[in-house]
Amino acid sequence: QVQLVESGGGLVQPGGSLRLSCAASGSIFSIYVMGWYRQAPGNQRELVATITGGGSTNYADSVKGRFTISRDNVKNTVYLQMNSLKPEDTAVYYCNARGRLRRGDDFVSWGQGTQVTVSS
């Protein structure tokens, strides 16, 4: 009942920047946490960053100081600004949201993923 649509991935040179967006839609009452995860070939999916409805953030050590997560609670949209990108940031990036539906059930939803490739 909750759909997440991501955008903003692509190919960028090392040191470059990209901005990912993820918009949530459906029968949403509230979203507790939104976040970004990534999965590189041969690796497990890993946390990149999360943000609560109140704006508290959490980052993986590997992206601290380079990535910034932000959120528009009115639009149910989360953003990931990625600066100083490195080849090791290459992965499929997935949006995640946890919250409550209007009917009262909790939900966890994932986006379809967007490819980020950092290469010269």
Backbone as JSON Lines, residues from 0, in Angstrom:
{"i":0,"aa":"Q","n":[0.8,-1.21,0.0],"ca":[0.0,0.0,0.0],"c":[0.84,1.27,0.0]}
{"i":1,"aa":"V","n":[2.15,1.13,0.19],"ca":[3.04,2.28,0.15],"c":[4.05,2.06,-0.97]}
{"i":2,"aa":"Q","n":[4.12,3.01,-1.86],"ca":[5.06,2.93,-2.98],"c":[6.17,3.95,-2.77]}
{"i":3,"aa":"L","n":[7.39,3.54,-3.07],"ca":[8.55,4.43,-3.0],"c":[9.14,4.52,-4.4]}
{"i":4,"aa":"V","n":[9.28,5.73,-4.9],"ca":[9.82,5.94,-6.25],"c":[11.09,6.77,-6.12]}
{"i":5,"aa":"E","n":[12.19,6.18,-6.57],"ca":[13.5,6.82,-6.47],"c":[13.88,7.46,-7.8]}
{"i":6,"aa":"S","n":[14.73,8.46,-7.71],"ca":[15.28,9.08,-8.91],"c":[16.62,9.73,-8.57]}
{"i":7,"aa":"G","n":[17.41,10.02,-9.6],"ca":[18.63,10.78,-9.4],"c":[19.92,10.01,-9.56]}
{"i":8,"aa":"G","n":[19.86,8.71,-9.77],"ca":[21.1,7.97,-9.94],"c":[21.75,8.25,-11.28]}
{"i":9,"aa":"G","n":[22.93,7.69,-11.49],"ca":[23.61,7.88,-12.76],"c":[25.1,7.64,-12.65]}
{"i":10,"aa":"L","n":[25.8,8.09,-13.69],"ca":[27.25,7.95,-13.77],"c":[27.91,9.28,-13.44]}
{"i":11,"aa":"V","n":[28.9,9.25,-12.57],"ca":[29.59,10.47,-12.18],"c":[31.07,10.15,-12.0]}
{"i":12,"aa":"Q","n":[31.91,11.13,-12.23],"ca":[33.34,10.94,-12.05],"c":[33.71,11.02,-10.57]}
{"i":13,"aa":"P","n":[34.81,10.4,-10.18],"ca":[35.27,10.52,-8.79],"c":[35.42,11.99,-8.4]}
{"i":14,"aa":"G","n":[34.96,12.29,-7.19],"ca":[34.96,13.67,-6.72],"c":[33.7,14.44,-7.05]}
{"i":15,"aa":"G","n":[32.85,13.87,-7.87],"ca":[31.62,14.53,-8.28],"c":[30.49,14.37,-7.26]}
{"i":16,"aa":"S","n":[29.32,14.88,-7.65],"ca":[28.16,14.88,-6.76],"c":[26.93,14.35,-7.48]}
{"i":17,"aa":"L","n":[26.04,13.78,-6.71],"ca":[24.73,13.36,-7.18],"c":[23.73,13.59,-6.06]}
{"i":18,"aa":"R","n":[22.47,13.78,-6.43],"ca":[21.4,13.92,-5.45],"c":[20.31,12.92,-5.77]}
{"i":19,"aa":"L","n":[20.03,12.04,-4.82],"ca":[18.96,11.06,-4.95],"c":[17.71,11.58,-4.27]}
{"i":20,"aa":"S","n":[16.57,11.23,-4.85],"ca":[15.27,11.56,-4.27],"c":[14.42,10.31,-4.17]}
{"i":21,"aa":"C","n":[13.55,10.27,-3.18],"ca":[12.63,9.15,-3.02],"c":[11.31,9.68,-2.47]}
{"i":22,"aa":"A","n":[10.25,9.5,-3.23],"ca":[8.93,9.97,-2.83],"c":[8.05,8.8,-2.45]}
{"i":23,"aa":"A","n":[7.41,8.9,-1.29],"ca":[6.5,7.86,-0.81],"c":[5.06,8.28,-1.08]}
{"i":24,"aa":"S","n":[4.24,7.31,-1.49],"ca":[2.83,7.59,-1.72],"c":[2.01,6.38,-1.3]}
{"i":25,"aa":"G","n":[0.72,6.63,-1.03],"ca":[-0.18,5.55,-0.61],"c":[-0.98,5.98,0.6]}
{"i":26,"aa":"S","n":[-1.53,4.99,1.29],"ca":[-2.4,5.25,2.44],"c":[-1.56,5.45,3.71]}
{"i":27,"aa":"I","n":[-0.79,6.5,3.71],"ca":[0.17,6.76,4.78],"c":[-0.43,7.64,5.85]}
{"i":28,"aa":"F","n":[-0.32,7.18,7.1],"ca":[-0.7,8.04,8.23],"c":[0.51,8.82,8.71]}
{"i":29,"aa":"S","n":[1.62,8.11,8.9],"ca":[2.86,8.78,9.28],"c":[4.04,7.9,8.89]}
{"i":30,"aa":"I","n":[5.18,8.54,8.69],"ca":[6.42,7.82,8.4],"c":[7.4,8.09,9.53]}
{"i":31,"aa":"Y","n":[7.81,7.05,10.22],"ca":[8.7,7.21,11.36],"c":[10.12,7.51,10.91]}
{"i":32,"aa":"V","n":[10.61,6.65,10.01],"ca":[11.99,6.74,9.56],"c":[12.05,6.54,8.05]}
{"i":33,"aa":"M","n":[12.85,7.34,7.39],"ca":[13.17,7.12,5.98],"c":[14.69,7.0,5.86]}
{"i":34,"aa":"G","n":[15.12,6.23,4.9],"ca":[16.55,6.05,4.8],"c":[17.0,5.53,3.44]}
{"i":35,"aa":"W","n":[18.3,5.46,3.31],"ca":[18.94,4.94,2.1],"c":[19.88,3.79,2.48]}
{"i":36,"aa":"Y","n":[19.83,2.75,1.67],"ca":[20.72,1.61,1.79],"c":[21.36,1.41,0.42]}
{"i":37,"aa":"R","n":[22.44,0.65,0.38],"ca":[23.06,0.37,-0.91],"c":[23.59,-1.06,-0.94]}
{"i":38,"aa":"Q","n":[23.69,-1.57,-2.17],"ca":[24.21,-2.92,-2.35],"c":[25.09,-2.94,-3.58]}
{"i":39,"aa":"A","n":[26.36,-3.25,-3.36],"ca":[27.31,-3.42,-4.46],"c":[27.35,-4.89,-4.87]}
{"i":40,"aa":"P","n":[27.76,-5.18,-6.08],"ca":[27.81,-6.58,-6.54],"c":[28.65,-7.43,-5.6]}
{"i":41,"aa":"G","n":[28.1,-8.57,-5.19],"ca":[28.8,-9.48,-4.31],"c":[28.77,-9.12,-2.84]}
{"i":42,"aa":"N","n":[28.14,-7.99,-2.52],"ca":[28.08,-7.53,-1.13],"c":[26.65,-7.58,-0.6]}
{"i":43,"aa":"Q","n":[26.54,-7.55,0.72],"ca":[25.21,-7.45,1.33],"c":[24.73,-6.01,1.29]}
{"i":44,"aa":"R","n":[23.43,-5.85,1.37],"ca":[22.86,-4.51,1.46],"c":[23.3,-3.87,2.77]}
{"i":45,"aa":"E","n":[23.71,-2.61,2.7],"ca":[24.2,-1.93,3.9],"c":[23.54,-0.57,4.07]}
{"i":46,"aa":"L","n":[23.46,-0.15,5.32],"ca":[22.91,1.15,5.65],"c":[23.81,2.25,5.13]}
{"i":47,"aa":"V","n":[23.21,3.28,4.55],"ca":[23.93,4.5,4.18],"c":[23.58,5.61,5.16]}
{"i":48,"aa":"A","n":[22.29,5.91,5.28],"ca":[21.86,6.98,6.17],"c":[20.37,6.84,6.44]}
{"i":49,"aa":"T","n":[19.93,7.29,7.62],"ca":[18.52,7.34,7.97],"c":[18.18,8.68,8.59]}
{"i":50,"aa":"I","n":[16.88,9.02,8.56],"ca":[16.42,10.26,9.16],"c":[15.03,10.03,9.72]}
{"i":51,"aa":"T","n":[14.8,10.49,10.94],"ca":[13.48,10.35,11.56],"c":[12.59,11.52,11.18]}
{"i":52,"aa":"G","n":[11.32,11.42,11.56],"ca":[10.4,12.51,11.29],"c":[10.81,13.8,12.0]}
{"i":53,"aa":"G","n":[11.51,13.67,13.11],"ca":[11.96,14.83,13.84],"c":[13.29,15.39,13.36]}
{"i":54,"aa":"G","n":[13.9,14.7,12.39],"ca":[15.13,15.21,11.8],"c":[16.41,14.61,12.35]}
{"i":55,"aa":"S","n":[16.32,13.63,13.23],"ca":[17.53,12.97,13.73],"c":[18.11,12.09,12.63]}
{"i":56,"aa":"T","n":[19.42,12.18,12.46],"ca":[20.07,11.46,11.37],"c":[21.1,10.46,11.89]}
{"i":57,"aa":"N","n":[21.37,9.47,11.05],"ca":[22.38,8.46,11.33],"c":[23.07,8.13,10.03]}
{"i":58,"aa":"Y","n":[24.4,8.05,10.05],"ca":[25.17,7.8,8.84],"c":[26.14,6.63,9.04]}
{"i":59,"aa":"A","n":[26.38,5.92,7.96],"ca":[27.47,4.95,7.97],"c":[28.79,5.72,8.06]}
{"i":60,"aa":"D","n":[29.76,5.14,8.75],"ca":[31.06,5.82,8.9],"c":[31.68,6.14,7.55]}
{"i":61,"aa":"S","n":[31.46,5.29,6.57],"ca":[32.09,5.46,5.27],"c":[31.59,6.67,4.49]}
{"i":62,"aa":"V","n":[30.45,7.23,4.89],"ca":[29.89,8.37,4.15],"c":[29.81,9.64,4.98]}
{"i":63,"aa":"K","n":[30.16,9.56,6.27],"ca":[30.08,10.76,7.12],"c":[30.96,11.87,6.57]}
{"i":64,"aa":"G","n":[30.39,13.07,6.53],"ca":[31.13,14.22,6.02],"c":[31.02,14.4,4.52]}
{"i":65,"aa":"R","n":[30.5,13.39,3.82],"ca":[30.38,13.49,2.36],"c":[28.92,13.45,1.91]}
{"i":66,"aa":"F","n":[28.09,12.68,2.61],"ca":[26.68,12.54,2.25],"c":[25.82,13.27,3.28]}
{"i":67,"aa":"T","n":[24.71,13.82,2.8],"ca":[23.74,14.48,3.68],"c":[22.34,13.99,3.34]}
{"i":68,"aa":"I","n":[21.65,13.49,4.35],"ca":[20.27,13.06,4.17],"c":[19.35,14.15,4.69]}
{"i":69,"aa":"S","n":[18.26,14.37,3.97],"ca":[17.27,15.36,4.4],"c":[15.89,14.85,4.02]}
{"i":70,"aa":"R","n":[14.88,15.55,4.53],"ca":[13.52,15.01,4.38],"c":[12.51,16.15,4.32]}
{"i":71,"aa":"D","n":[11.5,15.99,3.48],"ca":[10.36,16.91,3.42],"c":[9.15,16.12,3.91]}
{"i":72,"aa":"N","n":[8.74,16.39,5.14],"ca":[7.65,15.62,5.74],"c":[6.3,15.89,5.06]}
{"i":73,"aa":"V","n":[6.14,17.07,4.49],"ca":[4.89,17.39,3.8],"c":[4.77,16.57,2.52]}
{"i":74,"aa":"K","n":[5.88,16.44,1.81],"ca":[5.88,15.7,0.54],"c":[6.19,14.22,0.72]}
{"i":75,"aa":"N","n":[6.47,13.79,1.95],"ca":[6.88,12.39,2.2],"c":[8.03,11.99,1.29]}
{"i":76,"aa":"T","n":[9.01,12.86,1.21],"ca":[10.15,12.67,0.31],"c":[11.45,12.76,1.1]}
{"i":77,"aa":"V","n":[12.38,11.87,0.77],"ca":[13.69,11.89,1.37],"c":[14.73,12.1,0.28]}
{"i":78,"aa":"Y","n":[15.8,12.81,0.64],"ca":[16.85,13.14,-0.31],"c":[18.18,12.64,0.23]}
{"i":79,"aa":"L","n":[19.1,12.35,-0.67],"ca":[20.47,12.03,-0.29],"c":[21.41,12.82,-1.19]}
{"i":80,"aa":"Q","n":[22.05,13.82,-0.61],"ca":[23.03,14.6,-1.33],"c":[24.38,13.92,-1.15]}
{"i":81,"aa":"M","n":[24.99,13.51,-2.25],"ca":[26.24,12.77,-2.19],"c":[27.34,13.61,-2.85]}
{"i":82,"aa":"N","n":[28.31,14.0,-2.06],"ca":[29.44,14.79,-2.54],"c":[30.73,13.99,-2.41]}
{"i":83,"aa":"S","n":[31.76,14.45,-3.09],"ca":[33.08,13.8,-3.03],"c":[32.96,12.3,-3.25]}
{"i":84,"aa":"L","n":[32.23,11.92,-4.28],"ca":[31.97,10.51,-4.52],"c":[33.24,9.76,-4.89]}
{"i":85,"aa":"K","n":[33.29,8.51,-4.43],"ca":[34.43,7.64,-4.65],"c":[33.99,6.41,-5.44]}
{"i":86,"aa":"P","n":[34.9,5.75,-6.13],"ca":[34.51,4.52,-6.84],"c":[33.86,3.49,-5.93]}
{"i":87,"aa":"E","n":[34.26,3.44,-4.68],"ca":[33.67,2.46,-3.76],"c":[32.24,2.82,-3.36]}
{"i":88,"aa":"D","n":[31.75,3.97,-3.77],"ca":[30.34,4.3,-3.54],"c":[29.44,3.7,-4.62]}
{"i":89,"aa":"T","n":[30.04,3.11,-5.63],"ca":[29.27,2.49,-6.7],"c":[28.41,1.36,-6.16]}
{"i":90,"aa":"A","n":[27.11,1.43,-6.41],"ca":[26.16,0.44,-5.89],"c":[24.77,0.78,-6.4]}
{"i":91,"aa":"V","n":[23.84,-0.14,-6.15],"ca":[22.43,0.18,-6.3],"c":[21.95,0.75,-4.97]}
{"i":92,"aa":"Y","n":[21.35,1.91,-5.02],"ca":[20.87,2.59,-3.81],"c":[19.37,2.39,-3.68]}
{"i":93,"aa":"Y","n":[18.96,1.95,-2.5],"ca":[17.55,1.65,-2.22],"c":[17.01,2.58,-1.15]}
{"i":94,"aa":"C","n":[15.83,3.09,-1.39],"ca":[15.11,3.9,-0.42],"c":[14.28,2.97,0.48]}
{"i":95,"aa":"N","n":[14.16,3.35,1.74],"ca":[13.39,2.57,2.7],"c":[12.54,3.5,3.55]}
{"i":96,"aa":"A","n":[11.35,3.05,3.89],"ca":[10.48,3.83,4.78],"c":[9.74,2.91,5.73]}
{"i":97,"aa":"R","n":[9.64,3.35,6.98],"ca":[8.87,2.62,8.01],"c":[7.89,3.58,8.64]}
{"i":98,"aa":"G","n":[6.65,3.12,8.79],"ca":[5.66,4.01,9.37],"c":[4.36,3.31,9.65]}
{"i":99,"aa":"R","n":[3.29,4.07,9.61],"ca":[1.96,3.54,9.92],"c":[0.99,3.93,8.82]}
{"i":100,"aa":"L","n":[0.15,2.97,8.44],"ca":[-0.89,3.22,7.46],"c":[-2.1,3.88,8.11]}
{"i":101,"aa":"R","n":[-2.97,4.45,7.31],"ca":[-4.18,5.1,7.84],"c":[-5.07,4.1,8.58]}
{"i":102,"aa":"R","n":[-5.06,2.84,8.15],"ca":[-5.91,1.85,8.8],"c":[-5.31,1.36,10.11]}
{"i":103,"aa":"G","n":[-4.1,1.79,10.42],"ca":[-3.5,1.47,11.7],"c":[-2.37,0.48,11.68]}
{"i":104,"aa":"D","n":[-2.16,-0.24,10.57],"ca":[-1.07,-1.2,10.49],"c":[0.26,-0.49,10.27]}
{"i":105,"aa":"D","n":[1.32,-1.07,10.81],"ca":[2.66,-0.58,10.52],"c":[3.1,-1.09,9.15]}
{"i":106,"aa":"F","n":[4.0,-0.4,8.5],"ca":[4.51,-0.85,7.21],"c":[6.02,-0.64,7.13]}
{"i":107,"aa":"V","n":[6.63,-1.44,6.27],"ca":[8.02,-1.27,5.86],"c":[8.03,-1.41,4.34]}
{"i":108,"aa":"S","n":[8.55,-0.43,3.65],"ca":[8.57,-0.46,2.19],"c":[9.95,-0.15,1.65]}
{"i":109,"aa":"W","n":[10.22,-0.73,0.48],"ca":[11.49,-0.5,-0.22],"c":[11.21,0.04,-1.63]}
{"i":110,"aa":"G","n":[12.09,0.88,-2.1],"ca":[12.05,1.32,-3.48],"c":[12.65,0.28,-4.4]}
{"i":111,"aa":"Q","n":[12.59,0.56,-5.7],"ca":[13.06,-0.41,-6.69],"c":[14.57,-0.35,-6.87]}
{"i":112,"aa":"G","n":[15.2,0.69,-6.36],"ca":[16.65,0.84,-6.48],"c":[17.04,1.73,-7.64]}
{"i":113,"aa":"T","n":[18.11,2.47,-7.46],"ca":[18.65,3.32,-8.51],"c":[20.18,3.14,-8.53]}
{"i":114,"aa":"Q","n":[20.72,2.98,-9.73],"ca":[22.15,2.69,-9.87],"c":[22.96,3.97,-9.76]}
{"i":115,"aa":"V","n":[24.0,3.91,-8.94],"ca":[24.99,4.99,-8.85],"c":[26.35,4.38,-9.23]}
{"i":116,"aa":"T","n":[26.97,4.95,-10.25],"ca":[28.27,4.47,-10.71],"c":[29.26,5.61,-10.67]}
{"i":117,"aa":"V","n":[30.36,5.4,-9.95],"ca":[31.4,6.42,-9.83],"c":[32.64,5.89,-10.55]}
{"i":118,"aa":"S","n":[32.94,6.51,-11.69],"ca":[34.03,6.01,-12.52],"c":[34.52,7.11,-13.44]}
{"i":119,"aa":"S","n":[35.8,7.06,-13.73],"ca":[36.38,8.01,-14.68],"c":[36.39,7.41,-16.08]}
